[in-house]
């Protein structure tokens, strides 16, 4: 079963994935079942990130 999303939602998700270096994102749980209730049920995500360059992570945490 696939999750039907509107084009603006898909664009927002794609933008967030790119900003946060997401390599892969999967959904699981009730969102894929007929008993899913939009606005009431949560959406479970499994996210895999691209490896970060250690120097990049140092720049991310720097307070200068």
WOKA-V131342 format. One record per residue. PSI is psi in radians with two decimals (none if undefined). OMEGA is omega as a letter, one per 20 degrees, with the letter a starting at -180 (* if undefined). Layout:
BEGIN
PSI | OMEGA
PSI | OMEGA
END
This chain:
BEGIN
2.47 | r
2.77 | r
2.11 | a
2.12 | r
2.63 | r
2.70 | a
-0.78 | r
-0.64 | r
-0.76 | r
-0.71 | r
-0.73 | r
-0.72 | r
-0.78 | r
-0.74 | r
-0.78 | r
-0.71 | r
-0.72 | r
-0.78 | r
-0.61 | a
0.29 | r
0.77 | r
2.21 | r
-0.64 | a
2.50 | r
2.24 | r
2.62 | r
2.65 | r
2.98 | r
-2.69 | a
-0.40 | a
-0.38 | r
-0.02 | a
2.81 | r
-0.36 | a
0.13 | r
2.34 | a
1.73 | r
2.37 | a
-0.27 | r
-0.75 | a
2.63 | r
2.98 | r
2.08 | a
2.26 | a
2.46 | r
2.08 | a
2.30 | r
2.25 | a
2.63 | r
2.60 | r
2.50 | r
2.51 | r
2.27 | a
-0.61 | r
-0.62 | r
-0.70 | a
-0.51 | r
-0.73 | r
-0.60 | a
-0.55 | a
-0.06 | a
2.44 | r
0.38 | a
none | *
END
